[in-house]
């Protein structure tokens, strides 16, 4: 199989899980994926859920004696808005400047197609490959993987037979510098709704006599951080596990500088808490962020009112040692205790998942009971990536969250090997999303070598 041709065909299907209007595109996607798995040599199954189905592909499923890899990916994609900023149609894959442009090329159709193409190409050379592989591709990652968790629970017995999870849904510094992600931040979400008078009021007739819900909300939101950038919530940092010295030393190899980062973001200053530089903060430290805030008049010109309502959406990125439920309770308590009289507050919990961390082998804090198959896979990946990409991989945490990785650990006991096949320039979730062709091609060769190594034939 040719990875470029596969990705071009795959991108044609608009699998936007957030919008029911794209149900036909979702259906076309999972049918295409099922056929692709069959062509690659796996036995496909489309497993219904209460939402979008999970596509499972099994290779050597009856060989319980063989090493067993579980490969995860997601076939759903983000909405394409704003459409006018796309240089070419988002669902017509376009090749230019050594890249493939289109929604899903990098997140996550291209990277998980790498694993399917790798198996197909390897079986063309070694049809007797002594390896068991289970592909598990979901269709709701971009909307929280709600029904995939039900799938995991229902298939726990089969998946628990795996040695580890292999996936490529994380980023790397550049096309030739690959990151093996060993940690992901967790998430806690909360919506704050503040209500005051029973309707919007004339600010001349009533201003100064009632507490303005927007003022109350902004005062409380402003109180949730200290002047040095740390989160001002009692107990927020309790139990936080700071990165080991070797992690910070490893991260120093990361090729992006603070100046590069500022230029990339088009900002003139960065933000950090004491003891960590901004690049470290984005990977190692917890946060409290305001994702949206609103209330009152939003149109052009002026409307002199005291609004009846205001809201804020808050998320916290969490690190090992923090529990989402505990953090939600602490942040909620801080908000309620600081809200002035004269308004009513409703707090609505949103998504939540704990942070994830796995230490690679041969490090000071490597657990003594590390799964031997996972340790061998880490060691093989390091050797193979160095060989294929010309640089040793960088072991690092990533600031984002993939909640399902911790769910895999909880349900099956498996840890994950995460290899990044997109970069910051891939523009995931944004117009003109793209995947570097050389990165995908080297990714196929890397996966082939990992398969062979795990099978004991390399």
C-alpha positions as CSV (number, residue, x, y, z in Angstrom):
1,X,0.0,0.0,0.0
2,X,1.0,3.6,-0.6
3,X,0.4,5.8,2.4
4,X,0.0,8.9,0.4
5,X,-2.8,7.4,-1.8
6,X,-4.5,5.9,1.3
7,X,-4.6,9.2,3.1
8,X,-5.9,11.1,0.0
9,X,-8.7,8.6,-0.3
10,X,-9.4,8.6,3.5
11,X,-9.7,12.3,3.7
12,X,-12.6,12.4,1.2
13,X,-15.0,11.3,3.9
14,X,-16.2,14.2,6.1
15,X,-16.4,12.4,9.5
16,X,-17.2,15.4,11.7
17,X,-18.5,13.7,14.9
18,X,-19.7,17.0,16.5
19,X,-22.3,17.7,13.8
20,X,-25.2,15.2,13.1
21,X,-25.4,16.7,9.6
22,X,-22.3,14.7,8.7
23,X,-23.7,11.3,9.6
24,X,-23.3,10.1,6.0
25,X,-19.6,11.2,6.0
26,X,-19.1,9.3,9.3
27,X,-20.7,6.2,7.8
28,X,-18.5,6.4,4.6
29,X,-15.4,6.8,6.8
30,X,-15.9,3.7,8.9
31,X,-16.9,1.6,5.9
32,X,-13.7,2.8,4.1
33,X,-11.6,2.0,7.2
34,X,-13.2,-1.5,7.5
35,X,-12.3,-2.2,3.8
36,X,-8.8,-0.8,4.3
37,X,-8.2,-3.2,7.3
38,X,-9.4,-6.1,5.2
39,X,-7.0,-5.2,2.4
40,X,-4.2,-5.0,4.9
41,X,-4.7,-8.5,6.1
42,X,-6.8,-8.0,9.2
43,X,-10.3,-9.3,9.9
44,X,-12.5,-6.2,10.3
45,X,-15.6,-5.7,12.5
46,X,-17.8,-2.6,12.8
47,X,-18.9,-2.6,16.4
48,X,-22.1,-0.6,17.1
49,X,-22.2,1.8,20.1
50,X,-24.9,4.2,21.2
51,X,-23.0,6.7,19.2
52,X,-20.6,6.2,16.3
53,X,-19.3,2.7,15.9
54,X,-15.8,1.4,16.7
55,X,-13.9,-0.2,13.9
56,X,-11.9,-3.2,15.1
57,X,-9.4,-5.1,13.0
58,X,-7.9,-8.4,14.1
59,X,-4.8,-10.1,12.8
60,X,-3.9,-13.5,14.2
61,X,-6.7,-13.2,16.7
62,X,-6.7,-16.9,17.4
63,X,-3.0,-17.0,18.2
64,X,-3.0,-16.5,22.0
65,X,0.7,-17.5,22.2
66,X,2.0,-14.6,20.1
67,X,3.1,-11.1,21.3
68,X,0.0,-8.9,21.1
69,X,-0.1,-5.2,20.2
70,X,-3.3,-3.1,20.5
71,X,-3.3,-0.1,18.1
72,X,-5.6,2.9,18.9
73,X,-6.7,5.7,16.6
74,X,-9.8,7.8,15.9
75,X,-11.5,8.3,12.5
76,X,-13.6,11.4,13.5
77,X,-12.3,14.9,12.7
78,X,-12.9,18.4,13.9
79,X,-15.3,20.9,12.1
80,X,-13.6,22.9,9.3
81,X,-14.8,26.4,10.3
82,X,-13.9,29.0,9.2
83,X,-14.2,27.5,5.8
84,X,-13.0,30.7,4.0
85,X,-9.5,30.4,5.5
86,X,-8.9,27.1,3.7
87,X,-6.7,27.4,0.7
88,X,-8.1,24.2,-0.8
89,X,-11.2,22.3,0.0
90,X,-10.8,20.5,3.4
91,X,-12.2,17.2,2.2
92,X,-10.3,17.1,-1.1
93,X,-6.8,16.1,-0.1
94,X,-4.3,18.3,-2.0
95,X,-0.6,17.6,-2.3
96,X,1.8,20.5,-2.3
97,X,5.2,21.5,-0.9
98,X,5.8,17.9,0.3
99,X,2.6,17.9,2.4
100,X,-0.9,16.6,2.1
101,X,-3.6,19.2,3.0
102,X,-7.0,18.3,4.2
103,X,-9.0,17.8,7.4
104,X,-7.8,14.7,9.2
105,X,-4.5,14.3,7.4
106,X,-2.7,14.8,10.7
107,X,-5.4,14.3,13.3
108,X,-5.8,11.4,13.2
109,X,-6.5,9.7,9.9
110,X,-2.9,10.0,8.5
111,X,-1.1,8.8,11.6
112,X,-3.3,5.8,12.3
113,X,-3.4,4.9,8.6
114,X,0.4,4.5,9.0
115,X,-0.1,1.5,11.2
116,X,-2.5,-0.2,8.7
117,X,-0.3,0.4,5.8
118,X,2.7,-0.8,7.7
119,X,1.0,-4.2,8.5
120,X,-0.1,-4.5,4.8
121,X,3.5,-3.9,3.5
122,X,5.1,-6.1,6.1
123,X,2.7,-9.0,5.4
124,X,3.6,-8.7,1.7
125,X,7.1,-9.7,2.7
126,X,6.4,-11.8,5.7
127,X,3.0,-13.5,5.4
128,X,3.8,-15.7,8.4
129,X,4.5,-12.8,10.7
130,X,4.4,-14.2,14.3
131,X,2.5,-11.3,15.8
132,X,-1.0,-10.6,17.0
133,X,-2.4,-7.2,16.3
134,X,-5.7,-5.7,17.3
135,X,-6.7,-2.3,15.7
136,X,-9.2,-0.3,17.6
137,X,-10.4,2.9,15.8
138,X,-13.1,5.0,17.4
139,X,-15.4,7.7,15.9
140,X,-15.9,10.1,18.9
141,X,-12.5,11.2,20.2
142,X,-13.2,14.8,19.2
143,X,-16.4,14.9,21.3
144,X,-15.0,13.2,24.4
145,X,-15.0,9.4,23.6
146,X,-18.2,8.9,25.6
147,X,-19.3,5.7,24.0
148,X,-15.8,4.4,23.4
149,X,-15.5,4.0,27.2
150,X,-18.5,1.7,27.1
151,X,-16.8,-0.3,24.3
152,X,-13.7,-0.6,26.4
153,X,-15.7,-2.0,29.3
154,X,-17.5,-4.4,27.1
155,X,-14.3,-5.7,25.4
156,X,-12.1,-5.6,28.4
157,X,-11.4,-9.4,28.4
158,X,-10.1,-9.4,24.8
159,X,-8.1,-6.2,25.0
160,X,-6.5,-7.2,28.3
161,X,-4.7,-9.9,26.5
162,X,-2.6,-7.2,24.8
163,X,0.9,-6.4,25.9
164,X,0.6,-2.6,25.3
165,X,-1.1,0.1,23.3
166,X,0.6,1.7,20.3
167,X,-0.7,4.9,18.9
168,X,0.3,8.1,17.0
169,X,-2.0,10.9,18.2
170,X,0.6,13.2,19.6
171,X,3.0,15.8,18.2
172,X,6.7,16.0,17.5
173,X,9.1,19.0,17.3
174,X,9.8,18.7,13.6
175,X,9.6,16.3,10.6
176,X,13.0,14.8,11.5
177,X,12.8,15.1,15.3
178,X,10.4,12.6,16.8
179,X,8.9,12.8,20.3
180,X,7.9,9.7,22.3
181,X,5.2,11.1,24.6
182,X,5.4,9.7,28.1
183,X,2.9,11.9,29.8
184,X,-0.4,13.8,29.1
185,X,-2.1,16.3,31.2
186,X,-5.5,15.5,32.6
187,X,-8.6,17.7,32.4
188,X,-11.3,19.2,34.7
189,X,-14.1,21.3,33.3
190,X,-16.6,23.6,35.0
191,X,-19.2,26.1,33.8
192,X,-20.1,29.0,36.1
193,X,-23.4,30.7,35.6
194,X,-24.2,33.8,37.6
195,X,-27.7,35.4,37.9
196,X,-28.7,38.7,39.4
197,X,-31.9,40.7,38.8
198,X,-34.8,39.0,37.1
199,X,-34.1,40.9,33.8
200,X,-31.6,43.2,32.2
201,X,-31.8,46.6,33.9
202,X,-31.4,50.2,32.8
203,X,-27.9,51.1,34.1
204,X,-29.0,54.7,34.8
205,X,-32.1,53.8,36.8
206,X,-30.6,50.8,38.7
207,X,-26.8,50.9,38.3
208,X,-25.1,51.2,41.7
209,X,-28.1,49.6,43.5
210,X,-27.6,46.0,42.5
211,X,-24.6,43.7,42.1
212,X,-23.8,43.4,38.4
213,X,-23.4,39.7,37.6
214,X,-20.6,40.4,35.1
215,X,-18.7,42.4,37.8
216,X,-19.2,39.6,40.3
217,X,-18.0,37.0,37.9
218,X,-15.0,39.0,36.7
219,X,-13.9,39.7,40.3
220,X,-14.1,36.1,41.2
221,X,-12.3,34.9,38.0
222,X,-9.6,37.5,38.6
223,X,-9.1,36.1,42.1
224,X,-8.3,32.6,40.9
225,X,-4.7,33.5,40.0
226,X,-1.9,35.0,42.0
227,X,0.3,37.8,40.7
228,X,3.1,35.3,39.9
229,X,0.8,33.2,37.7
230,X,0.1,30.4,40.1
231,X,-3.4,29.2,40.7
232,X,-5.0,30.8,43.8
233,X,-7.2,27.9,45.0
234,X,-6.4,26.4,48.4
235,X,-5.0,22.8,48.0
236,X,-4.7,23.1,44.2
237,X,-1.1,22.0,44.2
238,X,-1.4,19.3,46.9
239,X,0.1,16.0,45.7
240,X,1.5,17.4,42.4
241,X,4.3,15.2,41.2
242,X,6.9,17.4,39.7
243,X,9.0,16.1,36.8
244,X,12.2,14.1,37.5
245,X,15.5,15.8,36.9
246,X,16.2,13.5,33.9
247,X,12.9,14.6,32.3
248,X,13.8,18.3,32.5
249,X,17.3,17.5,31.1
250,X,15.7,15.5,28.3
251,X,13.3,18.3,27.5
252,X,16.3,20.7,27.2
253,X,17.0,18.9,23.9
254,X,13.7,20.2,22.5
255,X,14.6,22.3,19.6
256,X,12.1,25.1,20.1
257,X,13.3,28.2,21.9
258,X,11.2,30.7,23.8
259,X,11.8,33.2,21.0
260,X,10.7,30.7,18.4
261,X,7.6,30.0,20.5
262,X,6.8,33.7,20.7
263,X,7.2,34.1,17.0
264,X,5.0,31.1,16.3
265,X,2.2,32.5,18.5
266,X,2.8,36.1,17.4
267,X,3.0,37.4,21.0
268,X,5.6,39.7,22.5
269,X,5.8,37.9,25.9
270,X,5.2,34.5,27.4
271,X,3.8,33.5,30.8
272,X,5.3,31.2,33.3
273,X,5.2,30.3,37.0
274,X,8.3,30.5,39.2
275,X,10.8,27.7,38.8
276,X,9.7,26.7,35.3
277,X,10.2,28.3,31.9
278,X,7.2,28.8,29.7
279,X,7.9,25.8,27.5
280,X,8.1,23.6,30.6
281,X,4.9,25.1,32.0
282,X,3.0,24.0,29.0
283,X,4.0,20.3,29.6
284,X,4.8,19.8,33.3
285,X,2.6,22.2,35.3
286,X,-1.2,22.3,36.0
287,X,-3.3,25.3,34.9
288,X,-6.6,27.0,35.4
289,X,-7.8,28.6,32.1
290,X,-10.8,30.7,31.1
291,X,-12.1,29.3,27.9
292,X,-15.0,31.6,27.4
293,X,-16.9,34.3,29.2
294,X,-20.0,36.2,28.4
295,X,-23.0,38.2,29.5
296,X,-24.9,41.4,28.7
297,X,-25.0,43.2,25.4
298,X,-22.7,41.7,22.6
299,X,-23.8,43.8,19.6
300,X,-22.3,46.8,18.0
301,X,-22.5,50.2,19.7
302,X,-23.6,50.6,23.3
303,X,-26.5,49.3,25.3
304,X,-26.5,50.7,28.8
305,X,-27.6,47.8,30.9
306,X,-26.9,45.9,34.1
307,X,-27.2,42.3,32.6
308,X,-29.2,39.7,34.4
309,X,-26.8,36.9,33.7
310,X,-23.2,36.1,33.0
311,X,-21.2,32.9,32.5
312,X,-17.6,31.6,32.3
313,X,-16.3,28.3,31.1
314,X,-13.2,27.1,33.0
315,X,-10.9,24.1,32.4
316,X,-7.9,23.0,34.4
317,X,-5.1,20.9,32.9
318,X,-3.9,18.5,35.5
319,X,-0.7,16.6,36.2
320,X,0.1,13.4,38.0
321,X,-0.9,13.5,41.6
322,X,-4.1,15.6,41.0
323,X,-7.6,14.0,40.9
324,X,-10.2,15.7,38.7
325,X,-13.0,15.3,41.2
326,X,-10.9,16.8,44.0
327,X,-9.8,19.7,41.9
328,X,-13.4,20.4,40.8
329,X,-14.4,20.5,44.4
330,X,-11.6,22.8,45.4
331,X,-12.2,25.2,42.5
332,X,-15.9,25.2,43.1
333,X,-15.5,25.9,46.8
334,X,-13.2,28.9,45.9
335,X,-15.7,30.3,43.5
336,X,-18.6,30.0,45.8
337,X,-16.8,31.4,48.8
338,X,-15.6,34.5,46.9
339,X,-18.9,35.3,45.1
340,X,-20.4,38.5,46.5
341,X,-23.9,38.8,47.8
342,X,-26.8,39.7,45.5
343,X,-26.2,37.1,42.9
344,X,-27.0,33.4,42.5
345,X,-24.5,30.9,41.2
346,X,-24.9,27.6,39.4
347,X,-21.8,25.4,38.8
348,X,-22.1,22.7,36.1
349,X,-19.3,20.1,35.8
350,X,-18.0,19.3,32.4
351,X,-15.4,16.8,31.2
352,X,-12.8,15.3,33.5
353,X,-10.0,12.8,33.2
354,X,-6.8,12.2,35.2
355,X,-3.3,12.8,33.9
356,X,-1.2,10.0,32.4
357,X,2.4,9.1,32.8
358,X,4.6,6.1,32.0
359,X,8.3,6.1,32.6
360,X,10.5,4.5,29.9
361,X,13.0,1.8,30.8
362,X,16.4,2.5,32.2
363,X,15.6,5.7,34.1
364,X,16.0,6.5,37.8
365,X,12.3,6.3,38.4
366,X,11.5,3.3,36.1
367,X,9.1,1.1,38.0
368,X,10.6,-2.3,39.0
369,X,7.5,-4.1,37.7
370,X,7.4,-2.5,34.3
371,X,5.8,-4.7,31.6
372,X,8.8,-6.4,29.9
373,X,7.0,-6.3,26.5
374,X,6.4,-2.6,26.9
375,X,10.1,-2.1,27.9
376,X,11.2,-3.9,24.8
377,X,8.9,-1.9,22.6
378,X,10.3,1.4,24.1
379,X,13.8,0.2,23.4
380,X,13.0,-0.9,19.9
381,X,11.2,2.3,19.1
382,X,14.2,4.4,20.3
383,X,16.6,2.4,18.1
384,X,14.3,2.4,15.0
385,X,13.4,6.1,15.2
386,X,17.0,7.0,15.5
387,X,17.7,4.9,12.4
388,X,14.7,6.1,10.3
389,X,14.7,9.8,11.2
390,X,18.4,10.4,11.9
391,X,17.9,11.7,15.4
392,X,17.3,9.9,18.7
393,X,13.7,10.4,19.9
394,X,12.9,13.0,22.7
395,X,11.0,11.6,25.7
396,X,8.7,14.2,26.8
397,X,5.3,15.0,28.3
398,X,2.7,16.7,26.1
399,X,0.4,19.5,27.4
400,X,-2.8,18.1,25.9
401,X,-5.1,15.4,27.1
402,X,-6.1,12.1,25.5
403,X,-8.4,10.8,28.3
404,X,-8.9,7.5,26.7
405,X,-5.2,6.5,27.3
406,X,-5.8,6.5,31.1
407,X,-9.0,4.6,30.4
408,X,-7.1,1.9,28.6
409,X,-4.8,1.6,31.6
410,X,-7.8,1.5,34.0
411,X,-9.8,-1.1,32.1
412,X,-7.1,-3.3,30.6
413,X,-4.0,-2.7,32.7
414,X,-2.0,-1.7,29.5
415,X,0.3,1.3,29.2
416,X,0.9,3.1,25.9
417,X,3.7,3.8,23.5
418,X,2.9,7.2,21.9
419,X,4.9,8.3,18.8
420,X,4.2,11.7,17.3
421,X,3.7,11.9,13.5
422,X,2.5,15.5,13.3
423,X,4.1,18.9,14.2
424,X,2.9,22.3,15.3
425,X,3.0,23.3,11.6
426,X,0.4,20.6,10.9
427,X,-2.3,23.0,12.0
428,X,-4.6,20.4,13.6
429,X,-8.1,21.7,14.5
430,X,-7.4,24.7,12.2
431,X,-7.8,25.6,8.6
432,X,-5.2,24.1,6.2
433,X,-4.5,21.1,8.4
434,X,-1.7,19.1,6.8
435,X,0.7,16.1,7.1
436,X,4.3,15.9,6.0
437,X,4.6,13.2,3.5
438,X,8.2,12.2,4.4
439,X,7.1,11.9,8.0
440,X,4.2,9.6,7.1
441,X,6.5,7.5,4.9
442,X,9.1,7.2,7.6
443,X,6.4,6.5,10.0
444,X,5.3,3.4,8.0
445,X,8.9,2.1,8.0
446,X,9.1,2.7,11.7
447,X,5.9,0.8,12.4
448,X,7.0,-2.0,10.2
449,X,10.3,-2.3,12.2
450,X,8.4,-2.1,15.5
451,X,6.1,-4.9,14.4
452,X,9.1,-7.0,13.4
453,X,10.9,-6.3,16.6
454,X,7.9,-7.2,18.8
455,X,7.5,-10.4,16.7
456,X,11.2,-11.2,17.3
457,X,12.0,-11.3,13.6
458,X,14.1,-8.2,13.4
